[in-house]
Amino acid sequence: MKKFLSFIFVVCLTFVIIGCGGGTDDVKPTKLNISAANTTLLVGETVTLKVEFEPSDTTNKNVSWASSDTNVASVSSAGVVKGNAAGQVKIIATSKADESIKGEITLEVKEGQEIVPTAISVWGEDSIVIVGYTTSLFVTYTPAETTSK
């Protein structure tokens, strides 16, 4: 009888352990959204890309990066894109949790010199801002063609 009860105990314990799964459920990504502060950059400039995962509680948020044309722009493993020559390029992020999940962004690289502002004007909707409230600020660059904003 003791052997039978020991056997039942082991079987029940096995079901409990298997049923709990150890609490390590992986949440796989279903979509990657890629964004950049600027989608146009000059030759020699860099921009860092940002990845947002859907669902947001994705467990493995690692990606690999690739450029559709490294002559136009190259991308580092950290998602930093450098403009190499004028043209358009697609930068693709691939989920390391599921390589079928990809996101991409199209960037334009332009030739040209950086045009720095000679004046910057900042103004807001309100002249007084109360603690806890927000207001909008607006910026005007001179010359209007300023490339570094």
Salt bridges, closest charged atoms under 4 A:
GLU52 OE2 - LYS50 NZ 3.50
GLU104 OE2 - LYS90 NZ 3.41
